[in-house]
Amino acid sequence: MQWLDSVADSLANQAPAHWLDHHVDEFKDKLSMVGLALADARHRAFARGNYFHGASSMTRIIMQDLTGLSKEFILTPKDLPKNTPQHVEAILNDQLSSLSEQEKRSILIQAIKETGKYSKDEDNYDNK
């Protein structure tokens, strides 16, 4: 917990034990900025990997619903369970082999929505 106090102290310029109401607001604002900076760093890593190496081991997925709300995921191999490619291939080949590529994509998109990763309740949802 000491590291959390240290981060909070750095962001609000005051130890959490001595915070006033305005320190809480300042902390929330600056924590949001840190989150944006981390997301930006991930975007840059994705772009840099593609630029310098031709192809990146990172995958970028952007989903947008009919209201214009969008969600972006940047995944690395570390973000996925070890046997994910084999599991995906098994599902697509065994259970969905008779479907077109478009139908397979539609099913996968619906599966992502059902897992809650594309929830309107998430803070990371962007209005476009």
Z-matrix of the N, CA and C atoms (Angstrom, degrees):
N
C 1 1.437
C 2 1.527 1 111.54
N 3 1.312 2 116.72 1 -19.74
C 4 1.459 3 119.72 2 -178.57
C 5 1.527 4 111.04 3 -62.59
N 6 1.324 5 117.02 4 -38.79
C 7 1.457 6 119.24 5 -179.67
C 8 1.524 7 110.71 6 -65.79
N 9 1.332 8 117.15 7 -34.02
C 10 1.452 9 120.53 8 178.98
C 11 1.534 10 110.55 9 -66.90
N 12 1.318 11 116.53 10 -42.71
C 13 1.466 12 120.20 11 175.05
C 14 1.517 13 111.08 12 -60.97
N 15 1.320 14 115.44 13 -38.84
C 16 1.457 15 120.01 14 -179.43
C 17 1.533 16 111.34 15 -65.35
N 18 1.321 17 116.50 16 -43.02
C 19 1.467 18 120.85 17 177.90
C 20 1.524 19 109.92 18 -64.48
N 21 1.335 20 116.60 19 -46.32
C 22 1.462 21 120.78 20 179.31
C 23 1.524 22 110.99 21 -60.67
N 24 1.319 23 116.55 22 -40.99
C 25 1.466 24 121.91 23 178.10
C 26 1.527 25 110.44 24 -61.37
N 27 1.330 26 116.26 25 -43.39
C 28 1.465 27 120.52 26 -179.14
C 29 1.526 28 112.04 27 -66.05
N 30 1.320 29 116.57 28 -40.01
C 31 1.460 30 119.82 29 -176.82
C 32 1.526 31 112.94 30 -74.64
N 33 1.329 32 116.81 31 -36.93
C 34 1.467 33 119.90 32 -176.03
C 35 1.524 34 112.83 33 -100.02
N 36 1.316 35 117.86 34 -1.21
C 37 1.465 36 122.65 35 -179.62
C 38 1.524 37 113.01 36 58.77
N 39 1.336 38 114.80 37 29.91
C 40 1.464 39 120.23 38 -179.91
C 41 1.525 40 107.53 39 -163.59
N 42 1.318 41 117.53 40 140.20
C 43 1.464 42 121.17 41 176.94
C 44 1.524 43 109.58 42 -62.38
N 45 1.346 44 118.21 43 136.54
C 46 1.463 45 121.00 44 -177.10
C 47 1.533 46 113.67 45 -53.93
N 48 1.311 47 117.56 46 -31.05
C 49 1.467 48 120.15 47 179.73
C 50 1.529 49 111.98 48 -64.08
N 51 1.314 50 117.42 49 -20.55
C 52 1.468 51 122.15 50 -177.13
C 53 1.532 52 112.72 51 -113.00
N 54 1.323 53 117.50 52 16.64
C 55 1.452 54 120.92 53 -177.57
C 56 1.529 55 112.67 54 -69.58
N 57 1.309 56 114.07 55 144.30
C 58 1.456 57 122.64 56 168.22
C 59 1.531 58 106.63 57 -107.81
N 60 1.315 59 117.64 58 177.30
C 61 1.467 60 120.67 59 -177.59
C 62 1.523 61 112.69 60 -55.87
N 63 1.316 62 117.22 61 -40.17
C 64 1.467 63 118.72 62 -177.91
C 65 1.532 64 112.21 63 -68.85
N 66 1.333 65 117.73 64 -24.64
C 67 1.465 66 120.02 65 176.31
C 68 1.531 67 111.14 66 -68.76
N 69 1.346 68 116.10 67 -37.14
C 70 1.462 69 120.23 68 177.97
C 71 1.521 70 109.81 69 -62.67
N 72 1.318 71 116.82 70 -45.53
C 73 1.465 72 120.94 71 178.67
C 74 1.525 73 111.39 72 -62.73
N 75 1.313 74 115.93 73 -43.06
C 76 1.472 75 120.45 74 179.19
C 77 1.529 76 110.71 75 -62.96
N 78 1.338 77 115.76 76 -41.59
C 79 1.468 78 120.32 77 178.41
C 80 1.527 79 110.62 78 -61.21
N 81 1.329 80 117.13 79 -46.74
C 82 1.471 81 120.82 80 179.87
C 83 1.524 82 111.41 81 -60.12
N 84 1.321 83 115.92 82 -44.01
C 85 1.466 84 120.00 83 179.79
C 86 1.523 85 111.76 84 -62.71
N 87 1.305 86 115.84 85 -47.06
C 88 1.469 87 119.47 86 -177.76
C 89 1.521 88 111.78 87 -71.17
N 90 1.332 89 117.42 88 -32.86
C 91 1.464 90 119.88 89 176.92
C 92 1.529 91 110.02 90 -65.68
N 93 1.326 92 116.92 91 -37.81
C 94 1.471 93 120.63 92 175.11
C 95 1.519 94 110.69 93 -61.10
N 96 1.325 95 115.91 94 -41.38
C 97 1.463 96 120.10 95 179.17
C 98 1.531 97 111.12 96 -65.00
N 99 1.319 98 117.10 97 -38.27
C 100 1.468 99 120.66 98 177.11
C 101 1.531 100 109.41 99 -63.42
N 102 1.334 101 116.79 100 -42.07
C 103 1.465 102 120.59 101 177.25
C 104 1.514 103 112.07 102 -60.10
N 105 1.321 104 116.54 103 -43.41
C 106 1.469 105 120.84 104 177.61
C 107 1.528 106 111.21 105 -64.09
N 108 1.328 107 116.14 106 -39.86
C 109 1.469 108 120.12 107 179.28
C 110 1.527 109 110.79 108 -64.16
N 111 1.339 110 116.95 109 -39.49
C 112 1.466 111 119.69 110 178.41
C 113 1.531 112 111.18 111 -67.32
N 114 1.331 113 116.30 112 -41.30
C 115 1.469 114 119.43 113 177.31
C 116 1.525 115 110.16 114 -63.22
N 117 1.335 116 116.91 115 -40.82
C 118 1.461 117 121.24 116 178.44
C 119 1.531 118 110.71 117 -63.47
N 120 1.321 119 116.44 118 -39.90
C 121 1.464 120 119.95 119 178.41
C 122 1.523 121 110.78 120 -62.26
N 123 1.324 122 116.41 121 -38.78
C 124 1.468 123 120.12 122 178.09
C 125 1.527 124 110.62 123 -66.57
N 126 1.340 125 117.10 124 -40.36
C 127 1.476 126 120.31 125 176.56
C 128 1.525 127 110.91 126 -62.00
N 129 1.317 128 115.76 127 -42.58
C 130 1.465 129 119.80 128 -179.89
C 131 1.529 130 111.05 129 -65.42
N 132 1.327 131 116.28 130 -39.84
C 133 1.463 132 119.65 131 178.22
C 134 1.522 133 110.22 132 -62.72
N 135 1.329 134 116.52 133 -40.28
C 136 1.458 135 120.61 134 177.49
C 137 1.525 136 110.69 135 -62.10
N 138 1.339 137 116.20 136 -49.98
C 139 1.466 138 120.69 137 -179.34
C 140 1.519 139 111.32 138 -63.98
N 141 1.312 140 116.85 139 -42.73
C 142 1.463 141 120.74 140 -178.90
C 143 1.521 142 111.46 141 -64.37
N 144 1.334 143 116.38 142 -40.99
C 145 1.467 144 119.83 143 177.92
C 146 1.509 145 111.48 144 -60.92
N 147 1.338 146 117.25 145 -41.51
C 148 1.458 147 121.11 146 178.87
C 149 1.524 148 111.50 147 -69.27
N 150 1.318 149 117.23 148 -37.49
C 151 1.465 150 120.98 149 -177.32
C 152 1.525 151 111.37 150 -71.00
N 153 1.325 152 116.65 151 -47.01
C 154 1.458 153 119.89 152 -173.99
C 155 1.522 154 113.53 153 -85.02
N 156 1.309 155 117.33 154 -25.10
C 157 1.459 156 119.29 155 -173.92
C 158 1.527 157 113.18 156 -116.75
N 159 1.316 158 117.30 157 0.69
C 160 1.456 159 119.96 158 178.99
C 161 1.511 160 112.87 159 79.99
N 162 1.293 161 117.46 160 -41.61
C 163 1.460 162 122.11 161 177.37
C 164 1.518 163 107.21 162 -144.97
N 165 1.276 164 115.16 163 140.75
C 166 1.453 165 120.56 164 -177.09
C 167 1.518 166 110.10 165 -106.74
N 168 1.314 167 115.97 166 154.43
C 169 1.452 168 119.73 167 174.02
C 170 1.523 169 109.51 168 -81.10
N 171 1.323 170 116.51 169 -1.78
C 172 1.456 171 121.28 170 177.75
C 173 1.527 172 109.44 171 -90.96
N 174 1.336 173 115.65 172 150.39
C 175 1.453 174 121.50 173 178.05
C 176 1.515 175 108.36 174 -123.86
N 177 1.320 176 116.02 175 132.72
C 178 1.467 177 121.57 176 179.62
C 179 1.525 178 108.51 177 -109.88
N 180 1.340 179 115.40 178 125.59
C 181 1.461 180 121.44 179 179.21
C 182 1.516 181 107.63 180 -123.08
N 183 1.328 182 116.53 181 126.70
C 184 1.463 183 121.61 182 177.06
C 185 1.519 184 107.86 183 -121.35
N 186 1.336 185 115.30 184 127.59
C 187 1.461 186 120.69 185 178.25
C 188 1.522 187 108.00 186 -121.36
N 189 1.328 188 116.16 187 140.64
C 190 1.457 189 120.92 188 178.34
C 191 1.521 190 108.13 189 -136.82
N 192 1.347 191 116.02 190 134.02
C 193 1.456 192 118.67 191 177.80
C 194 1.532 193 110.19 192 -92.95
N 195 1.308 194 116.64 193 -179.40
C 196 1.463 195 120.96 194 -175.15
C 197 1.523 196 113.39 195 -68.55
N 198 1.334 197 117.48 196 -17.85
C 199 1.462 198 120.09 197 178.61
C 200 1.519 199 112.06 198 -82.67
N 201 1.327 200 117.36 199 -7.38
C 202 1.454 201 121.26 200 -179.00
C 203 1.523 202 113.47 201 96.88
N 204 1.329 203 116.77 202 -4.88
C 205 1.458 204 119.46 203 177.08
C 206 1.523 205 109.00 204 -73.45
N 207 1.335 206 115.84 205 136.38
C 208 1.451 207 118.60 206 -178.34
C 209 1.523 208 110.69 207 -129.13
N 210 1.306 209 114.82 208 159.07
C 211 1.459 210 122.52 209 179.60
C 212 1.520 211 106.84 210 -138.63
N 213 1.310 212 115.57 211 135.41
C 214 1.456 213 120.52 212 -179.81
C 215 1.522 214 109.32 213 -120.85
N 216 1.314 215 115.65 214 136.82
C 217 1.449 216 122.66 215 174.95
C 218 1.515 217 107.95 216 -122.64
N 219 1.319 218 117.59 217 135.46
C 220 1.456 219 121.45 218 169.68
C 221 1.519 220 105.60 219 -120.16
N 222 1.305 221 115.69 220 115.92
C 223 1.450 222 121.53 221 -174.88
C 224 1.522 223 111.09 222 -111.07
N 225 1.305 224 115.13 223 142.85
C 226 1.458 225 121.36 224 172.20
C 227 1.527 226 107.27 225 -113.58
N 228 1.312 227 118.36 226 165.51
C 229 1.467 228 119.44 227 176.68
C 230 1.535 229 112.47 228 -55.63
N 231 1.321 230 117.81 229 -28.99
C 232 1.468 231 120.84 230 179.23
C 233 1.529 232 112.07 231 -68.15
N 234 1.328 233 117.17 232 -23.36
C 235 1.464 234 121.15 233 -178.46
C 236 1.527 235 112.64 234 -77.75
N 237 1.312 236 117.49 235 -13.94
C 238 1.458 237 121.89 236 -174.74
C 239 1.526 238 111.38 237 -108.59
N 240 1.334 239 117.30 238 145.99
C 241 1.467 240 118.79 239 173.51
C 242 1.524 241 110.31 240 -58.38
N 243 1.307 242 116.18 241 154.62
C 244 1.463 243 122.43 242 -172.32
C 245 1.532 244 113.80 243 -54.08
N 246 1.313 245 118.97 244 -43.36
C 247 1.466 246 122.00 245 -174.03
C 248 1.522 247 113.82 246 -98.12
N 249 1.328 248 117.45 247 20.37
C 250 1.466 249 120.67 248 -176.51
C 251 1.525 250 113.14 249 -55.74
N 252 1.343 251 120.26 250 -48.68
C 253 1.478 252 117.96 251 -178.76
C 254 1.527 253 113.23 252 -58.14
N 255 1.325 254 117.27 253 -38.59
C 256 1.463 255 119.89 254 179.06
C 257 1.524 256 111.09 255 -68.48
N 258 1.337 257 117.33 256 -38.20
C 259 1.464 258 120.36 257 179.39
C 260 1.522 259 110.75 258 -66.30
N 261 1.318 260 116.61 259 -43.94
C 262 1.468 261 120.58 260 179.75
C 263 1.525 262 109.68 261 -63.13
N 264 1.310 263 116.88 262 -45.87
C 265 1.466 264 120.48 263 -179.98
C 266 1.524 265 111.09 264 -61.24
N 267 1.315 266 116.73 265 -41.41
C 268 1.466 267 120.46 266 179.52
C 269 1.519 268 111.15 267 -62.50
N 270 1.326 269 117.09 268 -43.56
C 271 1.470 270 120.39 269 179.57
C 272 1.518 271 110.55 270 -65.17
N 273 1.335 272 116.58 271 -47.93
C 274 1.465 273 119.62 272 -178.17
C 275 1.520 274 112.26 273 -64.54
N 276 1.322 275 117.57 274 -41.27
C 277 1.461 276 120.65 275 -177.17
C 278 1.520 277 113.23 276 -79.69
N 279 1.322 278 117.49 277 -40.33
C 280 1.462 279 120.22 278 -175.76
C 281 1.518 280 112.58 279 -80.86
N 282 1.309 281 117.00 280 -48.84
C 283 1.456 282 119.85 281 -170.51
C 284 1.527 283 113.33 282 -99.37
N 285 1.316 284 117.55 283 -20.93
C 286 1.461 285 119.74 284 -174.93
C 287 1.528 286 112.48 285 -122.61
N 288 1.302 287 117.06 286 16.69
C 289 1.469 288 120.28 287 -173.01
C 290 1.521 289 113.45 288 -62.40
N 291 1.310 290 118.76 289 -26.68
C 292 1.468 291 120.27 290 -177.65
C 293 1.528 292 112.80 291 -83.94
N 294 1.327 293 117.71 292 -4.65
C 295 1.466 294 120.89 293 -177.54
C 296 1.520 295 111.87 294 -90.84
N 297 1.329 296 115.27 295 156.07
C 298 1.465 297 120.38 296 176.03
C 299 1.525 298 109.47 297 -73.32
N 300 1.330 299 116.30 298 167.75
C 301 1.465 300 120.99 299 178.56
C 302 1.536 301 110.87 300 -61.50
N 303 1.327 302 116.66 301 -40.30
C 304 1.472 303 120.94 302 178.50
C 305 1.518 304 110.87 303 -62.43
N 306 1.318 305 117.48 304 -42.38
C 307 1.468 306 120.74 305 179.23
C 308 1.529 307 110.99 306 -65.08
N 309 1.325 308 116.41 307 -39.44
C 310 1.465 309 120.52 308 177.70
C 311 1.526 310 110.41 309 -63.08
N 312 1.341 311 117.45 310 -43.99
C 313 1.467 312 121.21 311 178.04
C 314 1.517 313 110.97 312 -60.92
N 315 1.328 314 116.69 313 -43.46
C 316 1.466 315 120.97 314 -179.78
C 317 1.523 316 111.37 315 -61.30
N 318 1.311 317 116.26 316 -40.87
C 319 1.470 318 120.67 317 178.84
C 320 1.526 319 110.38 318 -66.60
N 321 1.325 320 117.16 319 -42.15
C 322 1.461 321 119.86 320 179.38
C 323 1.532 322 111.40 321 -65.16
N 324 1.321 323 117.47 322 -39.28
C 325 1.474 324 120.89 323 177.30
C 326 1.521 325 109.94 324 -62.56
N 327 1.327 326 116.71 325 -44.17
C 328 1.462 327 119.62 326 178.91
C 329 1.534 328 110.51 327 -63.63
N 330 1.330 329 117.04 328 -36.96
C 331 1.465 330 120.40 329 178.42
C 332 1.532 331 110.91 330 -63.63
N 333 1.329 332 116.83 331 -39.56
C 334 1.469 333 120.51 332 177.93
C 335 1.523 334 109.57 333 -64.03
N 336 1.325 335 117.04 334 -43.47
C 337 1.467 336 120.28 335 178.39
C 338 1.524 337 110.64 336 -60.08
N 339 1.320 338 116.90 337 -42.53
C 340 1.459 339 121.44 338 -176.67
C 341 1.530 340 112.69 339 -67.39
N 342 1.309 341 117.72 340 -26.50
C 343 1.459 342 119.79 341 179.49
C 344 1.518 343 112.06 342 -77.43
N 345 1.331 344 117.28 343 -5.78
C 346 1.449 345 120.77 344 178.53
C 347 1.508 346 113.61 345 88.62
N 348 1.314 347 118.16 346 1.19
C 349 1.455 348 120.94 347 -178.33
C 350 1.525 349 111.65 348 -74.36
N 351 1.312 350 116.85 349 -12.29
C 352 1.464 351 121.47 350 -178.68
C 353 1.524 352 108.61 351 -121.11
N 354 1.306 353 115.52 352 42.83
C 355 1.453 354 122.01 353 -175.52
C 356 1.518 355 111.39 354 -85.65
N 357 1.319 356 117.52 355 138.56
C 358 1.458 357 121.90 356 177.65
C 359 1.520 358 111.43 357 -69.83
N 360 1.338 359 117.57 358 -12.93
C 361 1.456 360 121.37 359 -179.68
C 362 1.521 361 112.81 360 -81.77
N 363 1.319 362 117.68 361 -11.24
C 364 1.461 363 120.41 362 -177.63
C 365 1.510 364 111.56 363 -74.03
N 366 1.325 365 115.63 364 144.83
C 367 1.457 366 121.14 365 179.10
C 368 1.516 367 112.23 366 -70.26
N 369 1.331 368 117.98 367 -21.93
C 370 1.457 369 121.57 368 -175.00
C 371 1.527 370 112.78 369 -82.47
N 372 1.307 371 116.96 370 -0.39
C 373 1.460 372 120.79 371 -179.78
C 374 1.521 373 109.32 372 -67.63
N 375 1.281 374 118.85 373 129.35
C 376 1.461 375 122.64 374 -178.27
C 377 1.510 376 110.89 375 -104.60
N 378 1.306 377 117.88 376 137.26
C 379 1.458 378 121.29 377 172.22
C 380 1.520 379 108.39 378 -88.47
N 381 1.296 380 116.89 379 130.39
C 382 1.461 381 120.89 380 179.33
C 383 1.503 382 109.12 381 -117.88
